[in-house]
Amino acid sequence: MSEERYWFEEVPEEDRFYYITEWGMPRRAEEEARQWEEKTSSETLPPGITAQDVNRVDEIRRREDAVDFSSGALSPPWWPEAQFSWIHQEGPEYLRAPRIFTTKARAEAVLHAFQGDETENFMDLVDRYGFEAANEALDNTNTLRVMWMDKESLLTSLEMADFLCVMVNDRLMLRQGLMEELSKE
């Protein structure tokens, strides 16, 4: 018998839009969550929710995680989850544009460039605050990951957003213009 495939596993590459986000929990919080899960059981489920329901949702989440998919992950109106926003500031003018990418390779290039600086930044923290404090800060930091959403989810997120522009790859676009462009395709 073949394994069930979910709709997001069938989304073609050209209909995927990538972004960099914090993912998961900091290392310390992961340990606390594991301890909590060990204490809970099916006896603590709300009425009407079965262990089978929980297992089904867990399976969908595992599959989403395996393919780096995240539906509805960009919270309106500002998309705070999207890391590495493009920022322009000149005098009193300030413009922040969340960054999205049309290919995974472009998003990964930005992430890898940042990660290349991480070691240097960590050593700077060690010099300034000591190894113990720097290590604790690292343990309380979420990891960054390239995730994607499908075109329809992106359009919905853009409709609910409240920012003027978005940086697509290295092209600054009006949010409304991107919505129109995506709607034509």
C-alpha positions in Angstrom: 0.0 0.0 0.0 1.4 3.4 -1.0 1.8 6.2 1.5 -0.8 9.1 1.3 0.6 12.3 -0.2 -0.6 15.6 1.0 -1.6 18.5 -1.3 1.5 20.6 -0.4 3.8 17.8 -1.5 2.4 18.2 -5.1 3.0 22.0 -5.4 5.3 22.7 -8.4 8.6 24.5 -7.7 7.5 27.6 -9.7 4.5 28.0 -7.3 6.7 28.0 -4.2 7.9 31.2 -2.5 10.7 31.0 0.1 11.5 33.0 3.2 13.9 32.7 6.1 12.3 32.3 9.5 13.1 31.2 13.0 12.0 27.6 13.4 11.3 25.3 16.2 12.2 26.1 19.8 15.4 27.1 21.5 17.3 24.1 22.7 16.4 24.7 26.3 12.7 25.0 25.5 12.8 21.7 23.4 14.0 19.8 26.5 11.2 21.3 28.6 8.6 20.4 25.9 9.9 16.8 25.8 9.5 16.6 29.6 5.9 17.9 29.3 5.0 15.5 26.6 6.2 12.6 28.7 3.9 13.7 31.5 0.8 14.1 29.3 -1.3 11.2 27.9 -4.5 10.6 26.0 -6.4 11.0 29.3 -5.7 14.7 29.2 -7.2 15.3 25.8 -10.2 17.7 25.5 -13.6 16.0 25.0 -14.2 15.1 21.4 -10.5 14.9 20.5 -9.1 11.4 20.2 -5.5 10.2 20.2 -6.1 9.3 16.5 -6.9 13.0 15.8 -3.7 14.1 17.5 -1.7 11.5 15.6 -3.1 12.6 12.3 -2.3 16.3 12.9 1.2 15.3 14.1 1.7 13.3 10.9 0.7 16.3 8.7 3.1 18.5 10.7 5.9 16.0 10.3 5.4 15.9 6.6 5.2 19.7 6.3 8.4 19.9 8.2 10.1 17.2 6.0 9.5 19.3 2.9 10.1 22.7 4.5 6.5 23.8 4.0 4.7 26.1 6.3 1.1 27.1 5.6 0.0 30.5 7.0 3.3 31.1 8.7 3.6 34.8 8.0 1.4 36.6 10.5 -0.5 39.7 9.4 -0.1 42.5 9.3 3.7 42.8 9.4 5.1 39.3 8.9 7.4 39.4 11.9 8.5 35.8 11.2 10.2 36.8 7.9 13.8 37.4 8.8 16.3 39.6 7.0 13.9 42.3 5.9 15.2 45.0 3.6 15.4 48.3 5.4 15.8 51.8 3.9 16.3 54.7 6.3 17.2 58.2 5.4 16.5 61.0 7.8 12.9 60.7 8.9 12.1 58.2 6.1 11.9 54.6 7.1 10.8 51.7 4.9 10.9 48.0 5.9 10.1 45.4 3.3 9.9 41.7 4.2 12.1 39.5 2.0 10.8 36.6 0.0 12.6 34.5 -2.7 11.5 32.7 -5.8 14.0 29.9 -5.4 15.3 27.9 -2.5 18.8 28.5 -3.6 18.5 32.3 -3.4 17.1 32.1 0.2 19.7 29.6 1.2 22.5 31.9 -0.1 21.3 34.7 2.2 21.0 32.3 5.1 24.5 30.9 4.5 26.0 34.3 4.3 24.5 35.1 7.7 25.6 31.9 9.2 29.1 32.5 8.0 29.1 35.6 10.3 27.7 33.6 13.3 31.0 32.3 14.5 32.5 35.7 14.5 29.5 37.1 16.3 29.6 34.4 18.9 33.3 35.0 19.6 32.5 38.8 19.9 29.8 37.9 22.6 32.4 35.7 24.4 34.9 38.6 24.5 32.2 41.0 25.7 30.2 38.8 28.2 32.1 35.6 28.8 31.7 32.1 27.5 28.9 31.1 29.9 26.7 34.0 29.0 27.3 33.7 25.3 26.6 30.0 25.4 23.3 30.6 27.3 22.3 33.2 24.7 23.0 30.6 22.0 20.9 28.0 23.8 18.0 30.4 24.0 18.0 31.3 20.3 15.8 29.6 17.7 17.5 28.2 14.6 16.9 29.9 11.2 15.5 27.9 8.4 14.4 28.4 4.8 10.7 27.6 4.5 8.2 28.0 1.7 4.6 28.6 1.0 2.5 28.1 -2.0 1.3 31.0 -4.3 -2.3 31.0 -2.9 -1.0 31.2 0.7 1.3 34.0 -0.3 -1.5 35.9 -1.9 -3.7 35.5 1.2 -0.8 36.7 3.4 -0.2 39.7 1.1 -3.9 40.7 1.2 -3.9 40.7 5.0 -0.6 42.5 5.2 -0.1 46.2 6.2 3.2 47.1 4.6 3.9 49.0 1.4 6.6 47.0 -0.2 8.1 43.5 -0.4 11.6 42.6 -1.5 11.4 39.7 -4.0 14.9 38.3 -4.5 16.7 41.6 -5.0 13.7 43.5 -6.5 11.7 46.0 -4.4 8.1 45.7 -5.3 4.9 47.4 -4.2 2.8 44.8 -2.2 -0.2 45.6 -4.4 1.9 45.1 -7.6 3.1 41.7 -6.5 -0.4 40.7 -5.7 -1.5 41.7 -9.2 1.4 39.9 -10.8 0.7 36.7 -8.9 -3.0 36.9 -9.7 -2.3 37.1 -13.4 -0.3 33.8 -13.5 
